[in-house]
Amino acid sequence: MAYDNNAYCDFTTTTATAVAGKDILLCIFDNTGSELLAISGQQSLTINRSADSIEITSKDTQGGWKSKIAGMKEWSIDTDGIYALDDESHRVLSQAFENGDPVCLKVVNSKLKEGMFGGLAVITDYPLEAPYDDSMTYSLTLEGMGALVDLTLNPVDPDTMPDGSAALEPLTVVSVAGAANGQTQIYANPTLAASNKYYYKIGSAPLAYPAYMQDVTSDYTTWDGSAAITATTGNEIMLVETDVTGHALKAGTAVITAKEGA
């Protein structure tokens, strides 16, 4: 078994799999719905979930104990933190509060790059505090409209992250000299998933990564996964694994080593 039979490094324990609160972020979508914004300056986060109780006690209830069933459910989220006046997330929140509009929110695990909860909510409390001897802060309460969807049980694709590319999975890319002059042979790990495609771009380092689910068909060159690529030693290659329609899923880079001389 791995790790010396888990004698001293047991990754299955509860403490080893615990989640750090600092990794959990409350985010909102902008007005276009295309960009997810982490609410700036947040320091705390509380997700409240509750259900009404309906008493169903009758004369024949056993043992003299009341009996109840769950009724309607509701949820809300509370957060607070340091207020950043010019941050886009607070501009979106302020506009929604002024207009009485709902916001589409999402709670994400920024370490695992996974969504945890999502739903529509209205802002019911948004005070700002500015003490003379401390930084300006905010508090925020959002009350749910309908269900708070548990994204760990009902995952979505794409699973948008705050920076727009956080859900892009890594590729380990290796470049070795090819069989012919001016050519390199590229290897990638993990290997290409069924029905997916490879695209690549070559240029001076550092090359910018594409966003998760970005269409790369117009800016990148298609590759069959085995053919040698003509390139110059010292340049960088960006290899992107896409779905069948050419939308980025994974990416990685390598410094090119091409065959030179006889």
LINZI-V602272 format. One line per field, one symbol per residue. ss: DSSP state (H for helix, E for strand, C for the rest). phi: phi as a letter, one per 40 degrees, with the letter a starting at -180 (. if undefined). A space follows every 50 residues. Layout:
BEGIN
ss->???
phi->???
END
This chain:
BEGIN
ss->CHHHHHCCCCCCCCCCCCCCHHHEEEEEECCCCCCEEECCCEEEEEEEEE EEEEECCCCCCHHHCCCEEEEEEEEEEEEEEECCCCCHHHHHHHHHHHHC CCEEEEEEECCCCEEEEEEEEEEEECCEECCCCCCCEEEEEEEEEEEEEE CCCCCCCCCCCCCCCCCCEECEEEEEECCCCCEEEEEEECCCCCCCEEEE EEECCCCCCCCCCCECCCCCEEECCCCCEECCCCCEEEEEEECCCCEEEE EEEEECCCCCCC
phi->.cffgfcbbcccccccbcbcdcccbcbbccccgcbcbcccgcbbabbcba bcbbcbcbccccggccbbbcbcbaaabbaaiccbdccccccccccccccg ccbcbabbccccfbcbaaicabcbaacbbbccbaccbbbabbbcbgcccc cccbcbacbcbdcgbcccccbcbbbbcccbdgbbbbbbbccccdgcbbba bbaccccccccdgccbccbbbcacgbccbcabdgcbbbbbcbcccgbcbb aabaccbbcbgc
END
